Amino acid sequence: MKRMYADGGTELAGMLHEVKRMGLTTSLDMAMPDPASEAGRADWIAILEQVLPRVDVFMPSMEEILYMLDRPFYERLVSAKGDIAEHLDGEDLRALADRMIGMGAAIVAVKLGEHGLYLRTAGECRLRSMGSCAPENVGAWAGRELLATCYQVEVAGTTGAGDCTIAGFLAGLLKGLSPESVMRAAVAVGACNVERQDAVSGIPSWEAVQRRIEAGWPKRANRLRLDGWRLDPDAELWIGPNDGKITVTV
């Protein structure tokens, strides 16, 4: 959408500014630019520096945000072949997310495809500025670093998997849930999606998703390099070494 990235993202930033003035909460997803297109040649670092102070929940994919923030690193990983996420480690995820937090986002959730979802959050002051959908327990959300692996399913198609993961995350946030519960909901809704070939028919009600989680739905094993992380078996999440700490990179 050309007007969203033209002129350094001025129109997008202005639109989000007006929404924030209304006391609302903003969420932003991204799309992978075609490197040969005008969007692919845009200065995405400058755009995000202008836009992210007005974004409360930022949920890009790993490929999208690497392309936008560190194009040389992205191209090296692509040339290495295989799954980009498997070439990264926990410190790479933290450094990238802290950079986005430093640009102004309150909550950063990076989609890792079949590897799950990574969460990093800002401090209490920024979280309180999120507007009408700010977390009910700000202290429980501040400075978090979590990773949720995907639930085990028979994959029929991946169309809309990222969008459905975002929908599960936002639904949990709207319901005032803890970050742990929100992360489980996000990857659960994404998993339901891939059980069907189309984008939405696999998604049941919120209650049905929660019943499936509570019934002991098994998770996929982690295949990422997470040195210093620990698995919380009760929360069914990986806890990062920077959980509870704010280490922003600008």
Secondary structure, DSSP 4 states (H G I P E B T S, - for coil): -HHHHGGGGHHHHHHHHHHHHTT---EE---PPPTTSTGGGS-HHHHHHHHGGG-SEE--BHHHHHHHH-HHHHHHHHHT-S-GGGG-BHHHHHHHHHHHHHHT-SEEEEE-GGG-EEEEE--HHHHHTT-TT--SSHHHHTT-EEEEPPBP---S--TTHHHHHHHHHHHHHHTT--HHHHHHHHHHHHHHHTTSSSSSTT---HHHHHHHHHTTPPBPPP-SB-TT-EEETTTTEEE-TTTT------
